[in-house]
């Protein structure tokens, strides 16, 4: 998947607009940088892998997927973009099997959490 320069809307399977992708960065509706992409893999700004961006702009992962190691090579926070005020109607989504999880439907606060994989502070 090439780097997108125009906004790409990220949806839940229910059709809720959750975030916007610009380039390799993902922003929530309040223009807060919440995630970044490495290829199609989506990582929170804390470095936690949460799933992959699907061709229909959902964050999905296999239900039985092993957690990837916490990334420490987190990119610098990009400047805030000029995001659209609202999204178009969501596309029609392919139905998911039980083996696939829509991360943002199952865990809508995933971008707000600090990873439990981060070492404890002394």
N, C-alpha and C positions, 0 to 999 in steps of 0.2 A: 504494500500500500504506500503510495507516494505521499510526500508531505503536502498537505492541503494548505492553501493560503486563504481561501475564503472560508467562512464559518461552516462547520459541519455540526449539526445538532445531534446530541446523544440522548437517547430515549430509554424508557423502561418498556417492557413488553406490554404494559397496560396503556402505553401511549403518552406517558408523562415526560415532558422535556426536563431533563435533569442538568445537563451541562452542554457546553459548546467547545468544540475542538477548533483550534486555530494553529496550524502547523503541527508541532509535536506536543503542544500544551493543551490541557483541558481546564476550562474555567466554569465555575458554577454561575447561577443567575445573578449573584451579587458581585460579579467580576473578581472573585477570589480564585487564584490559581490553586487547583485541587489535585491535579494529576499530570503525568507526562507519559509519553509513549516511547517505547523502545521497540521498533518495528510495529507489531500490532499489540504487544503486551502493554497493559495499563498499570502504572505504578503510582501510588499516592505520593504526595510531596514528602511523606515520611519514609519512602523507599520500599513500601510493601506492595508486592504484586497482588492484584485483585482479580485479574482476568485478562481477556483479550477483546479488542474492539472488533466486532463482527462487521461484515460487509453492509449490514442494514443498520449500523450505528447503535448497537447495544453492547454493553460490557457483559460478556458471557465467559463462563468457565465450566469445565467438566465437574460434575458433582463430586467425583472421587479424586480430583486433582490434588497432587501433593503441593504443599506450599513451597514456593521458591524462596531462596535465601533473601534476607533483607538487603536492599541495595544501599550502598553508602556513596555511590557516585551520582548523587542527586544533582541535576542541573541547577544553575542559579535561577532565582525567580525572574521571570521575564517581565517586561513592562506591561501594564494593564492595557488590554486591547479595547477597541471600540466595538462592543458586542451589540448584537441586535436586541431590541427591546422585547421582541416576542418571536416565537418560532412558527413555522408553517404547520399545517396539520401533519401528524405523524404518518409515516408510510405504513403499508400493510406488512405485518411481520410474519415470518415463517413460524409455525408452531414449534415450540421446544419440546424435546423428549424429556423424560424424567432424568436422564443422564446429564442434562445441561441445565445450569443455573443462570438466571438473569441476576447478576450481582446487585444491581441497583434496585431491583424489586425486592430481593431477599434481605438486603442490608442497606436501606436508604441513607444511613449515617456513615457509610464507609469512608467518605472523604473527610469527615470531621474528627475521626479518632486518631489517637497516637497508637502506633503498632504495638501489639503485645509481644512482638519479636525483638523489640528494642531492649538492650541490656538495662537492668535496674541501675538507678543512680545510687551512689554511696552516701 
